[in-house]
Amino acid sequence: MLDKLKKHYRNSITTDTSQQSGFLWFITDDGAPFGISQSAISDSESRLLRSMFNIYENDTIPAYSSAQLKWESILLGNESTDEESFYRFVHFFSKQPITDFISFSEAVNGLFPEDAVLLLNKDHKGGVIIETSKQEFTDTPYEALKDMLSTDFYIDISVYIGSYHHQLAHAKESFEREQQQFIEVKNQLLPKSVYTIADVVPQLLLQSANPVAEKTLHALLAEWDEEDQETLKSIKVFAECNMNVSLAAKKLYIHRNSLQYRVDKFYEKTGIDVKQFKNALTVYMAILSYEHHRNL
């Protein structure tokens, strides 16, 4: 059987157990371990191999827990359930593979609750942490995840926190949709530690905007010249801070009177009062569009 697999997978199969990263490892009935490159295995082939061989377990590749196996099966579409319980996906994306899975798992377990489930993508370039209990929202563990990977593993990642979900029957669809959401707009997002749906949706809307909508947004700021960039930045932060002058001024490191002056200046020049929610939302979208076209 092993000889037949070698003929089929050729250079994608190995018996060298030192080659752990990027391989899915099995063991024959005779006790011989072999690994197949994850990039060479389709989902259907993976299921077939798992039914034919036992997973090879050693100190470098830990066996998935029952919770991880359950979630892996759900996200692959191999398990259907009507169960309802809280879950949220914390997606992370990297250009480099995570090679030390054990150390990475231990680090994640130190940042997240015990019931959180970690799964890596096939190529180990990112994956997902599945929160299965609702936590008080804070950026701390997510920012710490990015910092930990950067400093301890020398990997730069992007972290995207998904929405709350409850129906496990829709988990695969929700997981794939959220991944696609972020991939679609990641090149338009400004660098930051953690992204949420509030960062992603405006960019998705701008990408799908029809020509009339684009021209309308551009026209709002068409006469804005380079010397007023600080005012535009201030208006953007003001909108992001829910039109809270004190909070926005603190983030901008300016006095609240200075921010109020810029808000008034914007009103005088455009006739748009960004202290009203609908106006602030419209201008915020216009600024995002303006920034996008300036960076092209």
Summary of the structure (lengths in Angstrom):
residues: 296
radius of gyration: 24.2
end to end distance: 54.4
largest distance: 81.3
contacts: 793
relative contact order: 0.08
helix: 53%
strand: 15%
